[in-house]
Amino acid sequence: RFLAPGEIRDVSTSQESPLGSRAETLDGRIFRYMEVGAVALVKGNLLQAPANVTGHTDRVVGDAAVAGDMFFTFDSASNAGTANQYGGGYAVVNDAAGEGIVYHIGGHVAWTATEASVRINITEPLETALTADTSEISLHSIWRDVIQHPTTATNIAVGVADVAYAINDYFWGQVSGVTSVLQEMSGAASVISGGLVHSDTTAGAVEITAQAITAEQEIGRALIVGVDGEHNGVFLTIG
């Protein structure tokens, strides 16, 4: 879909589009539909998907499931889950029967820290049967509960919000094209067209790729020589 100029900063307390929906402006900027996590977002900050939860990854399937089922179950470990925490997210079958396939999650109820056979509803039928206590599942939330990018990455960068948004707001976060992002250039300044990654000293900021964290996700290119503490032009290339 295309976003009109007045829509790119629309905000709602209720979900109006599928999470992760991709939209574009007529000038070519690209946005994804997201939900704010438990902390309000700061304008001009780089955003990250919520950190993976240890007890929700690499967990065995609770009950056997057959091809065509619209749900599966898994055994939680050490971490409870809230209702629809992964709604709009993804389930990766990472080991044993069914591995190598990703499913889109529709929703689920809350569960306790060590609950067995937690039911996860999916929006597409299982392609391959899953084996109880053998097939392994990992749950991933990308667009729900997004946070300010921390100085140590705990998930992937997902975009930039160019205005402030409140806890649990639904909004369009920018993922590609020209935007304004907080700069951390205390070590070395960016160069025009040079790569940028998240800052390892200032949450929500970006710094040059060569600034000691070259292994991190490159989020875009500098449009100007960055000034420490300012919000400068960046061409995002996240998605």
C-alpha positions in Angstrom: 0.0 0.0 0.0 1.0 3.7 -0.3 1.0 6.1 2.6 -0.2 9.6 2.0 2.0 12.4 3.5 -0.4 12.7 6.4 -0.4 9.0 7.2 3.3 8.3 7.8 3.1 9.6 11.4 -0.4 8.2 12.2 -0.6 6.5 15.6 -3.3 4.3 17.2 -3.8 2.5 20.5 -5.5 -0.3 18.6 -4.0 -2.4 15.8 -5.2 -1.3 12.3 -2.9 -3.2 10.0 -1.0 -6.6 10.2 2.3 -6.2 12.1 5.2 -6.0 9.7 2.9 -4.7 6.9 5.0 -2.8 4.3 4.0 0.6 3.0 5.6 3.1 0.8 5.3 6.9 0.2 5.2 8.2 -3.4 8.7 9.5 -2.9 10.0 6.0 -2.2 10.4 5.9 1.6 9.4 2.5 3.0 7.8 1.8 6.4 6.7 -1.2 8.4 3.8 -1.4 10.9 5.0 -1.9 14.5 3.9 -1.8 18.1 5.8 0.0 20.9 7.0 -2.2 23.8 7.0 -1.4 27.5 9.0 1.8 27.2 8.0 4.9 25.1 10.1 5.6 22.0 12.3 8.7 21.4 12.1 10.5 18.1 15.0 10.0 15.8 16.2 6.9 17.6 17.2 3.6 16.0 14.8 0.8 17.0 15.3 -2.9 17.7 13.1 -6.0 17.8 12.5 -7.3 21.4 15.3 -9.5 22.8 14.8 -13.2 22.3 13.5 -15.0 25.4 15.7 -18.0 26.4 12.7 -20.2 27.5 10.9 -19.5 24.2 13.7 -20.7 21.8 15.0 -24.2 21.0 12.0 -25.8 22.8 10.6 -29.2 22.0 7.2 -29.7 20.6 4.7 -30.7 23.3 2.3 -32.9 21.3 2.7 -34.5 17.9 1.2 -32.4 15.1 0.3 -33.5 11.6 0.6 -31.7 8.2 -2.3 -29.4 7.7 -2.8 -28.5 11.4 -3.3 -24.8 12.1 -1.5 -24.9 15.4 1.3 -26.6 17.3 2.3 -26.9 20.9 5.6 -26.5 22.7 7.0 -27.0 26.2 8.0 -23.7 27.8 11.1 -23.5 30.1 11.8 -20.9 32.8 10.0 -18.0 31.2 6.2 -17.3 31.1 4.6 -15.8 28.1 1.9 -13.1 27.8 -1.2 -13.4 25.6 -0.3 -12.8 22.0 3.3 -11.9 22.8 4.3 -13.5 19.5 1.1 -12.7 17.6 2.2 -11.5 14.2 5.6 -13.0 14.8 7.2 -16.2 13.6 7.8 -19.8 14.6 11.0 -21.4 13.3 11.3 -25.2 13.3 15.0 -25.5 13.9 15.6 -29.1 14.5 14.3 -32.7 13.8 11.0 -33.4 12.0 9.8 -30.3 10.2 13.0 -28.3 10.5 13.8 -25.6 7.9 10.3 -24.1 7.8 9.0 -20.8 9.2 5.4 -20.2 10.1 3.5 -17.0 10.8 1.9 -16.8 14.2 -1.7 -15.7 14.5 -2.0 -15.6 18.3 -2.0 -17.5 21.6 -3.0 -17.3 25.2 -0.7 -16.6 28.1 1.3 -19.4 29.7 3.3 -20.1 32.9 7.0 -20.4 33.2 7.2 -24.2 32.9 3.9 -25.0 31.2 3.8 -28.0 28.8 1.9 -28.1 25.5 1.5 -24.4 25.1 -0.8 -23.9 22.0 0.4 -21.5 19.3 -2.0 -20.8 16.5 -0.5 -20.2 13.0 -2.0 -18.5 10.0 -0.9 -21.2 7.5 -1.1 -25.0 7.7 1.8 -27.0 8.9 3.7 -28.3 5.8 5.3 -31.2 7.7 4.4 -33.2 10.7 6.1 -32.4 14.0 7.3 -35.0 16.4 6.5 -34.7 20.2 9.5 -34.1 22.4 11.8 -34.1 19.4 11.0 -31.4 16.9 12.3 -28.0 18.2 10.6 -24.6 17.8 11.9 -21.1 18.4 9.5 -18.1 18.7 10.4 -14.7 17.3 8.8 -11.3 17.7 10.0 -8.7 15.2 7.5 -5.9 14.9 5.6 -6.2 18.2 7.1 -4.7 21.4 9.9 -2.8 19.6 12.4 -1.0 21.8 15.1 1.7 21.6 18.2 0.0 20.2 20.5 -0.8 23.1 24.3 -0.4 23.0 24.6 -4.2 22.9 22.4 -5.7 20.3 20.0 -8.3 21.5 18.1 -8.7 18.3 18.0 -7.1 14.8 17.5 -3.4 14.1 14.0 -2.8 12.7 13.8 0.9 11.8 13.5 4.5 13.0 10.6 6.4 14.5 10.9 10.1 13.6 8.4 11.2 16.3 7.9 10.0 19.9 5.5 7.2 20.5 3.9 6.0 23.8 3.9 2.6 25.3 1.8 0.1 23.2 1.2 2.6 20.4 0.9 1.2 16.8 2.8 3.2 14.2 4.7 3.1 10.9 8.4 2.8 11.5 10.7 3.8 8.7 13.0 1.1 7.3 14.3 2.5 4.0 15.0 5.9 2.5 16.0 9.2 3.8 15.5 9.8 7.5 17.0 11.6 10.5 18.9 9.5 13.2 20.8 10.4 16.4 24.5 10.4 15.8 27.3 9.1 18.1 30.5 10.3 16.5 32.7 10.7 19.6 35.3 8.3 18.3 35.4 9.1 14.6 33.0 11.0 12.3 31.1 9.4 9.5 32.0 10.1 5.9 29.4 10.8 3.2 28.0 7.5 1.9 29.9 5.6 4.6 28.2 2.7 6.4 26.4 3.1 9.8 25.7 0.6 12.6 24.1 1.0 16.0 26.3 2.8 18.6 27.9 0.7 21.3 27.9 3.7 23.7 24.7 5.6 23.1 21.4 3.8 23.0 19.3 4.7 19.9 22.2 6.3 18.1 24.3 5.2 15.1 28.0 5.3 14.5 30.3 4.4 11.7 30.7 0.8 10.7 34.5 0.9 11.3 34.1 2.0 14.9 35.0 -1.3 16.5 31.7 -3.1 15.8 32.1 -4.1 12.1 30.3 -7.4 12.8 27.1 -5.6 13.6 24.1 -5.1 11.3 24.6 -2.2 8.9 21.5 -0.1 8.9 22.2 2.6 6.3 24.6 5.1 4.7 25.5 8.6 5.9 24.2 11.5 3.8 26.4 14.0 5.6 29.4 14.0 7.9 27.8 13.2 11.2 28.0 15.5 14.2 28.1 13.9 17.6 24.8 14.4 19.4 22.9 15.7 16.4 20.2 14.1 14.3 21.7 13.9 10.8 20.5 12.6 7.5 20.8 8.8 6.9 19.7 6.7 4.0 18.2 3.6 5.7 18.6 0.2 4.1 17.0 -2.0 6.7 14.2 -3.3 4.6 
